[in-house]
Structures are given as C-alpha cells and as structure tokens.
Amino acid sequence: MKALMIGESAALTLRDVPVPDHDGECRIRVRMAGICGTDLQLLEGYAGFRGIPGHEFVGVVESAGAPEDREWIGRRVAGEINIGCGRCDFCAAGVREHCSNRTVLGIRERGGAFAEYVSLPSCNLHAIPDSVPDRAAVFVEPVAACCRILEQMEIAHEARVAVLGDGRMGLLVAQVLKTATPNVVIFGRHEKKLAVARTLGLSAQLAAPRFSGARFDIVVDVTGRSDGLTDALDLVKPRGTVVLKSTFHGEAPIETWPIVVEEVTLVGSRCGPFDPAIALLASGAVRIDPLISRVAPLDDFASAFRDARTALKVLFEIAPR
C-alpha cells in the first residue's frame, strides 16, 4: 500500500509498505485523513515518532480479525487513537489513553492514517451516520478532544471563556464551548482566520500584545506555541481555570508565582468522547466547511504539508467513494 513515512532524518516520504496486520484487529480502508498541528510537530521531533503519521480519519472496515467483529465489515467509521494493553488498571477502567503500555495511532509505536489502510481494535471504532459526510467525519477525533473539556469541568451558562489561537483546533474548541455558554471569545493573530471565526458566529479579536485588559473565568490555550500558557495566565481571573490543549516540541518557561498567588487551576486536556462529537457534527452545532482550505491526493503530500503550516485544514483524499 502507499503510505507517508517519517524516516530517521524526520523527512516525510511516500513509500510502498506492507498492509498493517495486527492480530485480532479490524483493517480499515482509509477514505480521507486530516493534517493537524500534532502531525506538523512530529516533523519537528515531537514524541520522537518514526513511521506513518496521521490520526484524524474516516474509512470503511474491510476485514475483521475476530468472528464477533464481522458486523463491522462494510461500515464507515472513525477511530479512537489510543490502543491500550487491556490488562492494566487504566484499561480496566476504560481509560485507554493513560495506559502506560499503549500505542497511539500515528504518534506512538503504531502506523497511522496517512496510508491506504489502517488497523484498529473494534473497541476503538465508531460508526459514522449517513448524515455526516466524509469531510466532516475526519473532524470527529479533534472535535472529541474539544468535548473532553466539557467532561473535565462544568461550564456555567454565564461563564466568560477565552480561546487563545485562531487555528483549526481553536476554531473547533470555540464552537464546542459555545454549546455551554454564549460568552466565548477567540483571540488570534491572523485576521483572515478570525474572519472565518466570525462566519461561524464566534466573537473574535486580534490579540494585542497585552490583550484588552479583560479577564476570563476560563482560558483555553490552543496556540501551539511555547508562550501560549503565559498569555493564558495574563487573561484568566483569580481562581479561574486555564486549559492546556497545545502540544509542541520544546519547553514553555513560565513564572509560576502568579498561579499560586491567584489560585489558578491548570487543566491538561487531551483525547475525548467520540459519540458527543459525532452528534455535534451531525446536528451542525459544529461546522467544518469554512475550515477546509484544501483537499489533496496523498501523492501531493509535500505541498499539502506546506499549506497546512499556514492554512486552516488540509485533508487527504486517499480512497474516494
């Protein structure tokens, strides 16, 4: 099969590789996959990953490794990206994303979705309804990550929320949090992306060096930059909450005393629930069409990744319907 590979030199190449064959798992023919910020960070050295990247995808199950999983064959699916060992306390509690022996699709010791086929256990699969087209289904995984914030905290209807970052993830986070409170403002550095936010019905502001002097109950850092946490701490109220969504290669030096003095709560937030994400996409509460900048074939990966560094969302069409 054709697949994109990150090699030892961290260079991305298109290669012919064996079709994945994980014992007992379902094999999925990938239809579409999306480039996200984590994929770009992998090329910078994040997680030290070598192999096939890509973890946002939609595809059709072509084979099942266990007889009881044959009902999945022919179904269109998206997949949770953490594959646990199935034996530890975290796996027993249904929290595969914190299994110390996990593999992670396209990120940690497992080939990802920038390929013609991908393999996952059936417990990681979620059926996609006909009302959600392929280009929207690709967004299930990142929207689920946004929904994780709503699992981690109760957001009051009157709460004031700031989202830092006008990229693809910031625009998704703001839409998801707006289902809990209307008082969501997205701060960014790119007027064109902020214009997209406004077409989505979001309040959006160009971020001044020290912002506007306003303080917020909840601030979500989705900047993907090392200074994002510092900016978030400048914006959050005393006894407010800062949610960290940025993953990047490198360190983030900060002064910690304001966190103590102002009694700020820091919340790390990663993967989230797929079912609410699918429901939000199906209902139109989260809109994705304004975010899609380009759909490219896998062969055109070099320009697709180049565009993904400045554009909002670039998708690969791998096996069209």
TORBA-460757 format. One record per atom (N, C-alpha, C): x, y, z; residue in three letters. Coordinates in steps of 0.05 Angstrom, whole numbers, padded with zeros to 5 digits, always signed. Last residue first. Layout:
N
XYZAla...
! end
This chain:
321
-00299+00157-00050Arg-00323+00140-00051Arg-00328+00129-00080Arg-00226+00154-00052Pro-00252+00167-00055Pro-00275+00147-00058Pro-00178+00146-00012Ala-00195+00126-00027Ala-00222+00139-00030Ala-00156+00196+00002Ile-00139+00173-00003Ile-00154+00152-00019Ile-00149+00262+00007Glu-00169+00243-00003Glu-00153+00219-00012Glu-00128+00299+00063Phe-00120+00280+00042Phe-00144+00263+00034Phe-00139+00367+00079Leu-00146+00339+00080Leu-00133+00324+00058Leu-00122+00422+00119Val-00116+00408+00093Val-00123+00378+00097Val-00147+00479+00149Lys-00147+00450+00149Lys-00142+00439+00121Lys-00117+00534+00145Leu-00132+00522+00167Leu-00131+00492+00166Leu-00048+00549+00127Ala-00077+00547+00122Ala-00091+00535+00146Ala+00004+00542+00145Thr-00008+00569+00145Thr-00038+00569+00141Thr+00016+00489+00144Arg+00030+00506+00163Arg+00018+00534+00165Arg-00009+00466+00101Ala-00021+00462+00128Ala-00007+00479+00149Ala+00024+00475+00058Asp+00000+00492+00061Asp-00011+00490+00089Asp+00061+00435+00068Arg+00070+00463+00067Arg+00046+00481+00071Arg+00030+00390+00063Phe+00041+00396+00089Phe+00051+00425+00090Phe+00018+00395+00007Ala-00004+00394+00027Ala+00007+00401+00055Ala+00067+00392-00018Ser+00053+00418-00018Ser+00030+00418+00002Ser+00077+00338-00004Ala+00096+00359+00002Ala+00082+00386+00003Ala+00036+00304-00023Phe+00039+00309+00006Phe+00057+00333+00012Phe+00010+00286-00068Asp+00017+00314-00067Asp+00023+00322-00038Asp-00006+00234-00060Asp+00018+00238-00075Asp+00028+00267-00073Asp-00056+00239-00036Leu-00033+00232-00019Leu-00007+00237-00033Leu-00091+00298-00060Pro-00084+00269-00061Pro-00059+00264-00044Pro-00126+00345-00019Ala-00104+00338-00036Ala-00102+00308-00038Ala-00166+00400-00006Val-00166+00371-00006Val-00146+00361-00027Val-00164+00459+00034Arg-00155+00444+00011Arg-00159+00414+00015Arg-00188+00483+00077Ser-00173+00500+00058Ser-00168+00485+00032Ser-00240+00481+00119Ile-00226+00465+00100Ile-00214+00483+00078Ile-00272+00514+00150Leu-00245+00508+00159Leu-00228+00494+00138Leu-00323+00517+00131Pro-00306+00541+00128Pro-00277+00536+00137Pro-00341+00463+00144Asp-00335+00471+00117Asp-00318+00496+00114Asp-00355+00453+00197Ile-00327+00449+00189Ile-00321+00459+00161Ile-00391+00468+00256Arg-00389+00470+00227Arg-00360+00468+00218Arg-00428+00442+00306Val-00401+00447+00299Val-00399+00446+00268Val-00482+00437+00299Ala-00473+00454+00321Ala-00443+00461+00318Ala-00499+00400+00263Gly-00490+00425+00252Gly-00482+00445+00274Gly-00511+00349+00278Ser-00531+00369+00283Ser-00524+00396+00270Ser-00464+00321+00267Ala-00489+00313+00253Ala-00510+00335+00255Ala-00428+00344+00302Leu-00423+00347+00273Leu-00449+00341+00258Leu-00450+00329+00351Leu-00447+00357+00345Leu-00443+00362+00315Leu-00447+00272+00346Ala-00474+00285+00349Ala-00471+00315+00342Ala-00392+00264+00346Ile-00408+00257+00322Ile-00435+00270+00323Ile-00382+00282+00399Ala-00370+00296+00376Ala-00386+00289+00350Ala-00408+00245+00431Pro-00418+00273+00430Pro-00407+00288+00407Pro-00376+00199+00415Asp-00405+00200+00410Asp-00415+00229+00411Asp-00322+00206+00431Phe-00329+00207+00403Phe-00359+00211+00398Phe-00289+00243+00482Pro-00310+00224+00475Pro-00320+00228+00446Pro-00217+00257+00476Gly-00244+00259+00487Gly-00263+00240+00475Gly-00149+00274+00494Cys-00168+00260+00478Cys-00196+00260+00492Cys-00134+00326+00534Arg-00124+00313+00510Arg-00147+00300+00495Arg-00112+00375+00579Ser-00135+00363+00565Ser-00127+00351+00539Ser-00095+00399+00643Gly-00086+00387+00617Gly-00109+00373+00605Gly-00109+00456+00677Val-00121+00430+00669Val-00108+00422+00642Val-00096+00494+00734Leu-00086+00486+00708Leu-00098+00458+00701Leu-00126+00546+00770Thr-00126+00517+00765Thr-00116+00512+00737Thr-00097+00597+00810Val-00106+00588+00783Val-00105+00558+00782Val-00086+00632+00853Glu-00100+00607+00857Glu-00113+00597+00830Glu-00054+00676+00851Glu-00082+00679+00841Glu-00098+00653+00842Glu-00007+00654+00872Val-00019+00677+00884Val-00048+00681+00876Val+00003+00610+00837Val-00001+00606+00866Val-00016+00629+00878Val+00008+00635+00788Ile-00010+00612+00790Ile-00017+00607+00819Ile+00048+00672+00796Pro+00021+00681+00792Pro+00000+00659+00795Pro+00095+00638+00802Trp+00083+00651+00826Trp+00055+00662+00820Trp+00118+00617+00757Thr+00097+00602+00770Thr+00083+00617+00792Thr+00134+00639+00694Glu+00136+00646+00722Glu+00112+00632+00736Glu+00157+00591+00645Ile+00137+00610+00656Ile+00145+00617+00684Ile+00178+00560+00585Pro+00186+00573+00610Pro+00165+00593+00619Pro+00165+00506+00555Ala+00150+00530+00558Ala+00157+00543+00584Ala+00203+00468+00505Glu+00195+00475+00532Glu+00180+00501+00532Glu+00187+00422+00451Gly+00202+00442+00464Gly+00191+00448+00492Gly+00136+00413+00407His+00163+00403+00412His+00179+00425+00425His+00070+00414+00434Phe+00091+00424+00416Phe+00117+00412+00425Phe+00002+00420+00443Thr+00024+00401+00444Thr+00045+00411+00424Thr-00048+00455+00478Ser-00026+00456+00459Ser-00006+00433+00464Ser-00087+00457+00516Lys-00092+00439+00493Lys-00068+00438+00474Lys-00100+00471+00580Leu-00078+00469+00562Leu-00085+00448+00541Leu-00140+00518+00612Val-00140+00492+00600Val-00118+00491+00579Val-00144+00552+00672Val-00131+00551+00646Val-00130+00523+00636Val-00193+00583+00712Thr-00181+00558+00702Thr-00168+00562+00675Thr-00191+00628+00769Gly-00201+00617+00744Gly-00187+00592+00736Gly-00172+00653+00813Arg-00188+00629+00818Arg-00201+00619+00792Arg-00168+00713+00776Pro-00161+00698+00801Pro-00182+00676+00806Pro-00179+00701+00705Lys-00185+00714+00730Lys-00172+00699+00753Lys-00132+00701+00651Val-00150+00687+00669Val-00154+00703+00694Val-00093+00727+00620Leu-00122+00732+00615Leu-00141+00720+00635Leu-00043+00711+00635Asp-00049+00740+00635Asp-00079+00746+00633Asp-00046+00657+00625Leu-00045+00666+00653Leu-00050+00696+00655Leu-00044+00658+00569Ala-00068+00649+00583Ala-00069+00658+00612Ala+00009+00675+00561Asp-00014+00692+00552Asp-00040+00684+00566Asp+00035+00630+00581Thr+00040+00656+00593Thr+00017+00675+00586Thr+00018+00591+00545Leu+00010+00589+00573Leu+00014+00616+00587Leu+00041+00608+00496Gly+00012+00607+00499Gly+00003+00606+00528Gly+00094+00605+00485Asp+00085+00628+00501Asp+00055+00629+00506Asp+00100+00561+00453Ser+00111+00559+00480Ser+00102+00583+00497Ser+00040+00545+00415Arg+00065+00559+00419Arg+00074+00558+00448Arg-00010+00528+00406Gly+00011+00511+00395Gly+00039+00524+00398Gly-00056+00553+00424Thr-00038+00568+00406Thr-00017+00550+00393Thr-00096+00542+00457Val-00095+00525+00434Val-00076+00538+00414Val-00115+00548+00521Asp-00092+00553+00504Asp-00091+00533+00482Asp-00171+00577+00548Val-00161+00553+00535Val-00138+00560+00516Val-00195+00602+00607Val-00179+00608+00584Val-00168+00582+00573Val-00250+00623+00646Ile-00236+00600+00634Ile-00221+00610+00609Ile-00263+00675+00662Asp-00265+00652+00681Asp-00249+00628+00672Asp-00220+00730+00644Phe-00239+00709+00638Phe-00239+00687+00659Phe-00211+00800+00636Arg-00204+00775+00649Arg-00227+00755+00646Arg-00185+00852+00593Ala-00208+00836+00603Ala-00197+00811+00616Ala-00143+00876+00570Gly-00147+00882+00598Gly-00170+00866+00610Gly-00134+00858+00519Ser-00151+00882+00522Ser-00156+00890+00551Ser-00066+00840+00505Phe-00094+00836+00502Phe-00110+00861+00509Phe-00015+00857+00501Arg-00025+00851+00528Arg-00055+00847+00528Arg-00012+00858+00443Pro+00010+00848+00459Pro+00001+00841+00488Pro-00077+00836+00418Ala-00057+00857+00423Ala-00036+00845+00441Ala-00107+00793+00374Ala-00093+00793+00400Ala-00073+00816+00401Ala-00168+00807+00347Leu-00139+00807+00342Leu-00125+00811+00368Leu-00225+00768+00364Gln-00209+00793+00367Gln-00180+00788+00360Gln-00291+00746+00356Ala-00263+00742+00351Ala-00249+00769+00352Ala-00348+00706+00368Ser-00335+00732+00374Ser-00305+00728+00371Ser-00376+00665+00317Leu-00359+00668+00341Leu-00350+00697+00344Leu-00401+00649+00271Gly-00418+00660+00293Gly-00402+00665+00318Gly-00370+00635+00230Leu-00381+00612+00246Leu-00398+00622+00270Leu-00352+00682+00213Thr-00372+00668+00196Thr-00384+00645+00210Thr-00314+00690+00252Arg-00338+00706+00253Arg-00360+00694+00235Arg-00274+00654+00237Ala-00287+00651+00263Ala-00314+00666+00264Ala-00258+00678+00190Val-00271+00652+00189Val-00287+00647+00215Val-00233+00722+00212Ala-00257+00727+00195Ala-00272+00701+00192Ala-00190+00698+00236Leu-00211+00709+00253Leu-00236+00715+00237Leu-00162+00686+00190Lys-00173+00664+00205Lys-00194+00674+00225Lys-00148+00738+00173Lys-00164+00720+00155Lys-00176+00697+00171Lys-00118+00758+00216Glu-00144+00769+00210Glu-00161+00751+00192Glu-00084+00726+00264His-00088+00725+00235His-00116+00734+00228His-00080+00717+00317Arg-00060+00735+00305Arg-00064+00738+00275Arg-00134+00715+00366Gly-00115+00704+00347Gly-00098+00725+00335Gly-00184+00693+00410Phe-00163+00712+00405Phe-00143+00700+00386Phe-00253+00686+00417Ile-00229+00674+00406Ile-00209+00696+00400Ile-00299+00682+00469Val-00284+00700+00451Val-00259+00685+00443Val-00363+00666+00492Val-00337+00655+00483Val-00325+00675+00463Val-00416+00662+00519Asn-00396+00683+00524Asn-00368+00672+00517Asn-00455+00625+00517Pro-00452+00642+00493Pro-00429+00661+00495Pro-00437+00558+00537Thr-00440+00586+00544Thr-00438+00604+00519Thr-00440+00509+00511Ala-00444+00510+00540Ala-00449+00539+00550Ala-00430+00515+00459Thr-00454+00499+00465Thr-00460+00500+00495Thr-00382+00539+00458Lys-00405+00557+00455Lys-00431+00542+00459Lys-00347+00498+00459Leu-00352+00511+00484Leu-00376+00530+00482Leu-00347+00485+00404Val-00357+00466+00423Val-00364+00479+00450Val-00325+00532+00381Gln-00352+00523+00374Gln-00364+00504+00394Gln-00274+00533+00405Ala-00293+00555+00410Ala-00321+00546+00403Ala-00251+00485+00384Val-00256+00488+00413Val-00277+00510+00419Val-00249+00499+00329Leu-00266+00477+00338Leu-00272+00479+00368Leu-00213+00541+00330Leu-00240+00546+00319Leu-00259+00523+00327Leu-00168+00516+00351Gly-00180+00538+00365Gly-00209+00543+00356Gly-00155+00480+00310Met-00165+00470+00335Met-00178+00491+00351Met-00141+00515+00267Arg-00162+00496+00263Arg-00173+00486+00290Arg-00125+00579+00299Gly-00121+00557+00281Gly-00145+00537+00281Gly-00124+00620+00335Asp-00145+00621+00314Asp-00140+00600+00293Asp-00116+00625+00403Gly-00108+00610+00380Gly-00130+00609+00359Gly-00149+00619+00462Leu-00125+00631+00450Leu-00116+00614+00427Leu-00212+00634+00483Val-00197+00613+00469Val-00173+00627+00455Val-00245+00650+00542Ala-00228+00659+00521Ala-00213+00635+00509Ala-00309+00657+00572Val-00288+00639+00562Val-00272+00652+00541Val-00349+00667+00627Arg-00335+00680+00605Arg-00311+00664+00598Arg-00411+00637+00647Ala-00382+00638+00648Ala-00371+00652+00623Ala-00466+00629+00647Glu-00456+00657+00648Glu-00426+00659+00647Glu-00471+00574+00647His-00481+00589+00624His-00470+00617+00623His-00411+00541+00670Ala-00436+00555+00675Ala-00445+00571+00651Ala-00384+00481+00658Ile-00382+00509+00649Ile-00409+00522+00652Ile-00351+00433+00693Glu-00377+00444+00688Glu-00375+00473+00681Glu-00297+00394+00665Met-00308+00416+00682Met-00336+00423+00674Met-00287+00350+00634Gln-00269+00356+00656Gln-00279+00378+00674Gln-00324+00348+00593Glu-00323+00326+00612Glu-00308+00334+00637Glu-00311+00393+00565Leu-00337+00393+00577Leu-00340+00369+00597Leu-00261+00377+00545Ile-00262+00399+00564Ile-00289+00399+00579Ile-00275+00338+00508Arg-00262+00329+00533Arg-00263+00352+00554Arg-00291+00363+00463Cys-00312+00355+00481Cys-00300+00345+00508Cys-00241+00367+00437Cys-00254+00392+00448Cys-00276+00384+00468Cys-00235+00314+00422Ala-00215+00326+00440Ala-00226+00352+00452Ala-00277+00311+00386Ala-00278+00295+00411Ala-00259+00307+00431Ala-00256+00342+00345Val-00279+00352+00360Val-00283+00337+00386Val-00213+00307+00329Pro-00208+00333+00342Pro-00232+00345+00356Pro-00247+00262+00311Glu-00226+00259+00332Glu-00219+00286+00344Glu-00281+00283+00270Val-00292+00271+00295Val-00271+00270+00317Val-00264+00303+00222Phe-00262+00320+00245Phe-00271+00308+00271Phe-00277+00266+00184Val-00249+00269+00190Val-00245+00285+00216Val-00331+00276+00177Ala-00324+00254+00194Ala-00294+00254+00201Ala-00331+00316+00138Ala-00338+00323+00166Ala-00329+00301+00185Ala-00317+00288+00094Arg-00301+00311+00100Arg-00307+00321+00128Arg-00358+00248+00091Asp-00330+00241+00097Asp-00314+00265+00107Asp-00419+00272+00124Pro-00402+00265+00101Pro-00373+00260+00109Pro-00469+00249+00163Val-00442+00262+00166Val-00425+00254+00143Val-00513+00219+00153Ser-00516+00248+00153Ser-00490+00263+00156Ser-00500+00167+00161Asp-00500+00177+00134Asp-00502+00207+00132Asp-00455+00162+00219Pro-00482+00162+00206Pro-00480+00174+00178Pro-00402+00119+00232Ile-00409+00146+00224Ile-00436+00146+00210Ile-00383+00081+00289Ala-00397+00083+00263Ala-00405+00112+00258Ala-00321+00075+00317His-00347+00088+00320His-00359+00091+00292His-00271+00033+00348Leu-00286+00043+00325Leu-00313+00055+00332Leu-00244+00009+00389Asn-00237+00036+00383Asn-00254+00049+00361Asn-00261-00043+00390Cys-00270-00026+00412Cys-00262+00003+00407Cys-00234-00066+00347Ser-00262-00059+00343Ser-00272-00040+00365Ser-00167-00040+00338Pro-00186-00059+00351Pro-00215-00048+00347Pro-00143-00022+00272Leu-00151-00015+00299Leu-00168-00037+00311Leu-00103-00001+00218Ser-00113-00024+00234Ser-00119-00014+00262Ser-00108+00025+00151Val-00100+00028+00179Val-00114+00005+00194Val-00088+00039+00083Tyr-00102+00022+00103Tyr-00091+00029+00131Tyr-00063+00078+00055Glu-00087+00067+00044Glu-00103+00050+00064Glu-00044+00134+00098Ala-00039+00109+00084Ala-00065+00098+00073Ala-00044+00164+00147Phe-00035+00175+00121Phe-00025+00151+00104Phe-00056+00140+00196Ala-00076+00141+00175Ala-00068+00154+00149Ala+00000+00104+00226Gly-00025+00120+00226Gly-00040+00119+00200Gly+00032+00053+00265Gly+00028+00067+00240Gly+00001+00080+00239Gly+00058+00061+00330Arg+00037+00049+00313Arg+00033+00066+00288Arg+00090+00088+00367Glu+00094+00059+00363Glu+00072+00045+00347Glu+00052+00143+00368Arg+00069+00127+00387Arg+00068+00097+00379Arg+00026+00166+00325Ile+00041+00183+00344Ile+00060+00167+00361Ile-00009+00134+00295Gly+00006+00155+00281Gly+00023+00173+00299Gly-00044+00117+00351Leu-00045+00117+00322Leu-00030+00140+00310Leu-00006+00093+00403Val-00023+00115+00394Val-00021+00117+00364Val-00004+00041+00452Thr+00005+00052+00427Thr-00015+00074+00419Thr+00006+00035+00523Arg-00010+00040+00500Arg+00007+00046+00475Arg+00026+00025+00573Asn+00036+00008+00551Asn+00020+00012+00525Asn-00001+00058+00607Ser+00028+00063+00604Ser+00040+00046+00581Ser-00062+00087+00592Cys-00048+00062+00594Cys-00018+00066+00589Cys-00090+00132+00580His-00070+00134+00601His-00057+00107+00607His-00128+00119+00543Glu-00110+00140+00536Glu-00088+00144+00557Glu-00163+00081+00564Arg-00140+00072+00549Arg-00119+00093+00543Arg-00200+00074+00609Val-00185+00099+00604Val-00159+00091+00589Val-00230+00033+00630Gly-00239+00045+00605Gly-00224+00071+00598Gly-00211+00008+00673Ala-00229+00030+00679Ala-00239+00043+00654Ala-00176-00027+00650Ala-00199-00038+00663Ala-00220-00017+00669Ala-00137+00010+00634Cys-00153-00003+00613Cys-00178-00015+00626Cys-00117+00024+00685Phe-00129+00044+00668Phe-00147+00031+00646Phe-00097-00025+00703Asp-00119-00013+00717Asp-00133+00008+00700Asp-00082-00069+00646Cys-00075-00051+00669Cys-00100-00039+00681Cys-00097-00098+00601Arg-00092-00112+00626Arg-00088-00094+00650Arg-00100-00072+00553Gly-00123-00088+00560Gly-00120-00102+00587Gly-00065-00036+00531Cys-00056-00064+00534Cys-00078-00082+00541Cys-00098+00009+00483Gly-00087+00000+00508Gly-00079-00029+00509Gly-00092+00056+00437Ile-00096+00027+00438Ile-00083+00017+00463Ile-00121+00116+00417Asn-00105+00103+00437Asn-00112+00073+00439Asn-00156+00138+00380Ile-00128+00134+00372Ile-00111+00120+00392Ile-00219+00118+00353Glu-00203+00128+00375Glu-00174+00120+00372Glu-00240+00128+00285Gly-00228+00111+00306Gly-00214+00127+00328Gly-00298+00123+00243Ala-00275+00138+00253Ala-00265+00122+00277Ala-00328+00086+00188Val-00320+00090+00216Val-00299+00112+00219Val-00376+00049+00154Arg-00359+00073+00153Arg-00353+00081+00182Arg-00377-00022+00144Arg-00387+00002+00158Arg-00366+00025+00156Arg-00356-00068+00123Gly-00372-00051+00106Gly-00382-00025+00119Gly-00355-00101+00184Ile-00346-00101+00156Ile-00366-00086+00139Ile-00375-00106+00235Trp-00364-00080+00227Trp-00357-00079+00198Trp-00389-00158+00242Glu-00411-00139+00238Glu-00401-00111+00230Glu-00344-00184+00256Arg-00351-00184+00228Arg-00374-00165+00222Arg-00329-00192+00308Asp-00325-00165+00297Asp-00334-00163+00268Asp-00331-00244+00321Glu-00351-00227+00333Glu-00350-00198+00322Glu-00284-00265+00296Pro-00311-00271+00285Pro-00332-00252+00296Pro-00231-00219+00286Ala-00245-00237+00304Ala-00274-00241+00293Ala-00211-00184+00249Gly-00194-00205+00258Gly-00207-00225+00276Gly-00243-00163+00190Ala-00243-00164+00219Ala-00227-00188+00228Ala-00241-00116+00135Ser-00238-00143+00146Ser-00236-00141+00177Ser-00256-00065+00122Glu-00256-00085+00100Glu-00253-00113+00111Glu-00289-00007+00141Val-00277-00032+00150Val-00279-00053+00129Val-00272+00055+00114Val-00291+00033+00114Val-00277+00007+00122Val-00258+00119+00146Gly-00254+00098+00127Gly-00275+00076+00130Gly-00228+00179+00167Val-00253+00164+00163Val-00247+00143+00142Val-00183+00210+00215Phe-00190+00196+00190Phe-00219+00186+00190Phe-00127+00231+00246Glu-00155+00240+00241Glu-00164+00228+00214Glu-00076+00214+00247His-00094+00201+00266His-00122+00212+00264His-00010+00210+00222Gly-00039+00214+00215Gly-00057+00199+00235Gly+00050+00175+00200Pro+00035+00193+00217Pro+00005+00193+00209Pro+00088+00118+00201Ile+00067+00130+00186Ile+00051+00149+00205Ile+00153+00132+00230Gly+00133+00114+00219Gly+00112+00130+00203Gly+00175+00156+00291Arg+00184+00148+00264Arg+00164+00127+00254Arg+00173+00206+00341Phe+00159+00186+00325Phe+00173+00181+00298Phe+00187+00239+00384Gly+00208+00222+00372Gly+00196+00201+00353Gly+00153+00275+00405Ala+00148+00247+00412Ala+00168+00228+00400Ala+00172+00322+00356Tyr+00154+00316+00379Tyr+00149+00286+00381Tyr+00202+00336+00313Gly+00215+00319+00333Gly+00197+00312+00356Gly+00178+00361+00272Glu+00198+00378+00287Glu+00211+00361+00309Glu+00142+00325+00255Leu+00164+00331+00237Leu+00185+00348+00250Leu+00106+00330+00297Leu+00121+00305+00294Leu+00145+00309+00275Leu+00082+00379+00286Gln+00101+00377+00307Gln+00118+00352+00306Gln+00047+00363+00246Leu+00068+00382+00239Leu+00090+00382+00260Leu+00013+00330+00276Asp+00028+00319+00253Asp+00051+00337+00245Asp-00009+00368+00311Thr+00009+00347+00321Thr+00025+00335+00299Thr-00042+00398+00277Gly-00018+00410+00288Gly+00001+00390+00299Gly-00062+00353+00222Cys-00067+00370+00246Cys-00040+00381+00256Cys-00092+00333+00164Ile-00067+00341+00176Ile-00073+00359+00199Ile-00139+00279+00157Gly-00133+00307+00160Gly-00106+00312+00173Gly-00164+00234+00107Ala-00150+00239+00132Ala-00141+00268+00133Ala-00210+00188+00077Met-00199+00215+00080Met-00184+00216+00106Met-00210+00131+00074Arg-00222+00148+00053Arg-00210+00176+00053Arg-00175+00072+00087Val-00178+00100+00093Val-00189+00115+00069Val-00200+00011+00105Arg-00190+00026+00082Arg-00196+00056+00086Arg-00181-00025+00161Ile-00198-00003+00151Ile-00185+00009+00127Ile-00185-00084+00197Arg-00170-00069+00177Arg-00189-00050+00163Arg-00188-00098+00266Cys-00202-00092+00241Cys-00184-00077+00222Cys-00148-00149+00300Glu-00159-00122+00296Glu-00174-00120+00269Glu-00123-00197+00308Gly-00148-00193+00322Gly-00160-00166+00317Gly-00058-00173+00296Asp-00074-00197+00303Asp-00100-00189+00318Asp-00049-00127+00247His-00048-00131+00276His-00068-00153+00283His-00023-00110+00193Asp-00036-00135+00201Asp-00031-00140+00231Asp-00020-00061+00142Pro-00019-00068+00170Pro-00034-00093+00177Pro+00014-00077+00081Val-00012-00070+00094Val-00011-00078+00123Val+00081-00054+00072Pro+00062-00075+00076Pro+00036-00064+00088Pro+00092+00003+00027Val+00097-00012+00052Val+00076-00034+00055Val+00120+00050-00013Asp+00104+00026-00014Asp+00111+00009+00010Asp+00119+00120+00007Arg+00132+00094+00002Arg+00111+00073-00002Arg+00138+00187+00010Leu+00116+00168+00003Leu+00128+00142-00006Leu+00167+00220+00067Thr+00168+00209+00041Thr+00144+00191+00036Thr+00195+00269+00108Leu+00170+00256+00100Leu+00172+00246+00072Leu+00248+00266+00155Ala+00238+00274+00129Ala+00213+00257+00122Ala+00275+00250+00200Ala+00250+00265+00204Ala+00239+00276+00178Ala+00313+00213+00190Ser+00321+00241+00187Ser+00298+00260+00192Ser+00284+00166+00193Glu+00303+00172+00215Glu+00312+00201+00214Glu+00219+00186+00167Gly+00242+00169+00169Gly+00261+00178+00192Gly+00152+00181+00162Ile+00172+00198+00174Ile+00196+00180+00180Ile+00114+00166+00104Met+00131+00156+00126Met+00149+00179+00136Met+00052+00151+00075Leu+00072+00172+00081Leu+00088+00162+00105Leu+00039+00097+00031Ala+00037+00109+00057Ala+00058+00130+00059Ala+00006+00047-00009Lys+00020+00073-00008Lys+00017+00085+00020Lys+00017-00024+00000Met+00000+00000+00000Met+00018+00025+00000Met
! end
